[in-house]
Amino acid sequence: MLIARWQIDARFGHKQEVISRLQQWAQEIAPQVGMHCGRLLTGSIGALEATVVHDWEVADLTELDRAWQQLAQLPAHAQWGRDLEPFVVSGTARWEIYRVI
């Protein structure tokens, strides 16, 4: 099993809006591509307070790649990204993949 971790930094004063939009994505878009069991984290101690992290459990890289390919085809996902953009710091989005041992 892997943890696919997506992280982004919210613009000053917009962290709650980013969290709300990620929660909406988890409820409405993620299930369309088979992503379940997401977990949201925010920076607290030793991490940037503006950072919002979304963790997803996936069986393997094949499952993750399949989800990414499906997301690229979903108009709702593209629109969600455009709607999120004003609330995040450009260039801070990144993925990290962790193996569960």
N, C-alpha and C positions, 0 to 999 in steps of 0.2 A: 504494500500500500504506500501511496505517496500523499504528501500534503502539497497542494499547489497554492502558493501564497501570492496574492496580488496586493500591492500596497501603493498608496497615493497620498500626497499631502494636500490638505485643505487650505484654501486661502484664509487669511486671518479673519476670524469672525464667522466662518462658514462651515465649521466642522460638523455641526449638527445637521445641516442641510446635506452634506456629503453622506453622513451616516444614514439619514432617511432615504436618500436615493439608492444607496447600496442595499438597504433592507427591501426596498421596492423591487430592485433588480433580482434579489434572491427569491422573492415570492413570485414574481411574474415572468421573468426571463430564464433564470437558471433551470427550472424544471423542464423547459422546452428542449433543453439540450442534455438532459439527464444528470444535471449537477444537483446534488443534495448534501445535506449535513454541513452547510456553511457555518462559519463562525466569524464574527466581527470583533476586532480588537482596536484599541486606540492607544496612542502614546501616553505614558504616565511618568515613570521614573527611568531616567537613562535613555529615553527615546524622545523624539520630537513630539510635542503635544499635538501638533497638527497632523501627524501621521494616522491614517486609517488603514487597517489591514483586513483583508478578507481571505480566510483559509477555506480550502475545499479539499475533501478527501476524494482521491481517485485511485482506482486499482493499479493503473500503470500509465506510462506515457502514451500508449495507444488510445486509451480512454480520454485522456486530456486533449490530445490532438484532435480526436473526433469532435469533442465539445467545441474546441476553438474553431474548427472548420464550420460547424453548424452555426455558431454565433456570428461568423462572418457573413452568413446568408440571411440573418434575421433583420428585417427592417426595424423592428422594435428595439433591438440591441443598438443599432446604429443611431437611432433617434435618442435613446437613453444616453449614449455617449455625448452627443451634441448638447443635450440638456444639462449634463453634468459639468461640462467644460468650464462654464463661468465661475464655478465654485472651487476649482482645484488649481494648484500651482502647475503650470505647464512644464512638462518634462520630468515630472517626479514619479509617474506610473512605472512600475516594474513587477516582474514575476520572479519568484524564487520557488524552486521545487526541492522538497525535503523527502527523504526516504524514512519511513517509519520502521524502527527496529524493535 
